[in-house]
Amino acid sequence: MERILTVTNSQKIIKHKKTALYVLLIYILMQLSGTWLVKPFHKLVMSTTGLPSEQAALITPGWYIALSFAIALIVSLIITSRDKTFWDIYQGKKETIPLSIMWGIIGFFLVFFGQMIGAAIEMAIFGIQGGSQNTADIVNIAKGAPIAIFAIVVFGPILEEFVFRRVIFGSLVQTTNFWVAAIVSAIFFALIHNDFTHILLYTICGLIFAFLYHKTKRIWTSIIAHVMLNGFVTLVQVYAEPIQKFLQELEKMQ
């Protein structure tokens, strides 16, 4: 009986590793695909919309990001759905759904204040000014093609939580401890955003997301916090001018 259980557990571990590897490879291919496919996609946009090259170039990145993230997420969901225990990396009972949702909302504020502390540290020690070039680039893409907002706010956060929290953090926490797994996954999470000036801010985000996952044992907790953070930042950045005008008009009325 013990032999059968050992073989079964060994098979589950191997299956989990394969699933994690597939999800990671899908994410890497999605990130690299732009190098090969953006130009052909740009020509496709021109031919289907009839727009000249310069105008098509304004919407091509947004549409490509939306489609590539959506495809990568769908494929990842299909792969993970075939491994029924892939998400069961913790022993013991998971947090209840209402409390997991609550922790996701709390996590948004933790990340928000964590970034404020990180920005203060960057400014005090390194003299780094606020504002992220990565965020600015993404916002410009979203302004050119608003459909990219779906990738920024929904598809991206879910996929990144799959990769950095379940695949990297989840794999490491089973063989090391929380801090080793959290720090390693947070650093990789920071590096993938390609904004080395603010690597501290992204690392803080990664640590808090890992804590949320570890706390509730549910990946949806960190996803909720991540989606809320990206949604808030996108809302503020994309609609900064309309919001400012609205506040000015409101002030005049008062």
LINLINSUL-V747931 format. One record per backbone hydrogen bond with DSSP energy under -0.5 kcal/mol. NH is the residue of the N-H (numbers start at 0). CO is the residue of the C=O. E is the energy in kcal/mol with one decimal. If there is no record, write none. Layout:
NH:CO:E + NH:CO:E
This chain:
4:0:-2.2 + 5:1:-2.3 + 6:2:-2.3 + 7:3:-2.4 + 8:4:-2.7 + 9:5:-2.3 + 10:6:-2.3 + 11:7:-2.1 + 12:8:-2.3 + 13:9:-2.2 + 14:10:-2.3 + 15:11:-2.8 + 16:12:-2.4 + 17:13:-2.1 + 18:14:-2.5 + 19:15:-2.8 + 20:16:-2.4 + 21:17:-2.5 + 22:18:-2.3 + 23:19:-2.3 + 24:20:-2.6 + 25:21:-2.4 + 26:22:-2.0 + 27:23:-2.4 + 28:24:-2.8 + 29:25:-2.3 + 30:26:-2.2 + 31:27:-2.2 + 32:28:-1.9 + 33:29:-0.5 + 34:31:-1.5 + 35:31:-0.6 + 35:32:-1.0 + 36:32:-2.9 + 37:33:-1.6 + 40:36:-2.4 + 41:37:-2.6 + 42:38:-1.9 + 43:39:-1.9 + 44:40:-2.5 + 45:41:-2.2 + 46:42:-2.3 + 47:43:-2.2 + 48:44:-2.3 + 49:45:-2.1 + 55:51:-2.6 + 56:52:-2.0 + 57:53:-0.6 + 57:54:-0.8 + 58:54:-0.7 + 58:55:-0.7 + 59:55:-2.0 + 60:56:-0.7 + 62:58:-2.2 + 63:59:-2.6 + 64:60:-2.6 + 65:61:-2.2 + 66:62:-2.5 + 67:63:-2.9 + 68:64:-2.4 + 69:65:-2.0 + 70:66:-2.6 + 71:67:-2.3 + 72:68:-2.4 + 73:69:-2.5 + 74:70:-2.5 + 75:71:-2.2 + 76:72:-2.5 + 77:73:-2.1 + 78:74:-2.3 + 79:75:-2.7 + 80:76:-1.8 + 81:77:-0.7 + 81:78:-0.9 + 82:79:-1.3 + 83:81:-0.6 + 85:82:-2.1 + 87:84:-1.2 + 88:86:-1.6 + 94:215:-2.4 + 99:95:-2.5 + 100:96:-2.5 + 101:97:-2.3 + 102:98:-2.6 + 103:99:-1.7 + 104:100:-2.0 + 105:101:-2.8 + 106:102:-2.6 + 107:103:-1.3 + 108:104:-1.3 + 109:105:-2.2 + 110:106:-2.8 + 111:107:-2.4 + 112:108:-2.7 + 113:109:-2.3 + 114:110:-2.5 + 115:111:-1.5 + 116:112:-2.2 + 117:113:-2.5 + 118:114:-2.8 + 119:115:-1.9 + 120:116:-2.2 + 121:117:-2.6 + 122:118:-2.2 + 123:119:-2.6 + 124:120:-2.8 + 125:120:-0.6 + 125:121:-1.4 + 126:121:-0.8 + 126:122:-0.6 + 127:121:-1.8 + 135:131:-2.3 + 136:132:-2.6 + 137:133:-2.1 + 138:134:-2.5 + 139:135:-2.1 + 140:136:-1.9 + 141:137:-2.3 + 142:138:-2.2 + 143:139:-1.6 + 144:140:-2.1 + 147:144:-2.6 + 148:145:-2.1 + 149:146:-1.4 + 150:146:-0.7 + 151:147:-2.4 + 152:148:-3.0 + 153:149:-2.2 + 154:149:-2.1 + 155:150:-3.1 + 157:153:-1.9 + 158:154:-2.4 + 159:155:-2.9 + 160:156:-2.2 + 161:157:-2.1 + 162:158:-2.2 + 163:159:-3.1 + 164:159:-0.6 + 164:160:-1.3 + 165:160:-1.9 + 166:161:-2.2 + 167:162:-2.3 + 168:163:-1.7 + 169:164:-1.7 + 170:166:-0.7 + 171:167:-2.2 + 172:168:-2.9 + 173:169:-0.6 + 174:171:-1.3 + 175:171:-2.2 + 180:176:-2.2 + 181:177:-3.1 + 182:178:-2.6 + 183:179:-2.3 + 184:180:-2.2 + 185:181:-2.3 + 186:182:-2.3 + 187:183:-2.1 + 188:184:-2.2 + 189:185:-2.1 + 190:186:-2.6 + 191:187:-2.1 + 192:188:-0.6 + 192:189:-0.8 + 193:190:-1.8 + 194:189:-0.6 + 197:194:-1.1 + 198:195:-1.1 + 201:197:-1.6 + 202:198:-2.0 + 203:199:-2.3 + 204:200:-2.0 + 205:201:-2.4 + 206:202:-2.3 + 207:203:-2.2 + 208:204:-2.6 + 209:205:-2.1 + 210:206:-2.1 + 211:207:-2.3 + 212:208:-2.1 + 213:209:-2.6 + 214:210:-2.7 + 215:211:-1.9 + 216:212:-2.1 + 220:217:-1.3 + 221:217:-0.7 + 222:218:-1.8 + 223:219:-2.3 + 224:220:-1.8 + 225:221:-2.4 + 226:222:-3.0 + 227:223:-2.4 + 228:224:-2.2 + 229:225:-2.5 + 230:226:-2.6 + 231:227:-2.5 + 232:228:-2.6 + 233:229:-2.5 + 234:230:-2.4 + 235:231:-2.4 + 236:232:-2.5 + 237:233:-3.0 + 238:234:-1.7 + 239:236:-0.9 + 242:238:-2.3 + 243:239:-2.4 + 244:240:-2.6 + 245:241:-2.4 + 246:242:-2.4 + 247:243:-2.2 + 248:244:-2.5 + 249:245:-2.4 + 250:246:-2.3 + 251:247:-2.1 + 252:248:-2.2 + 253:249:-1.9
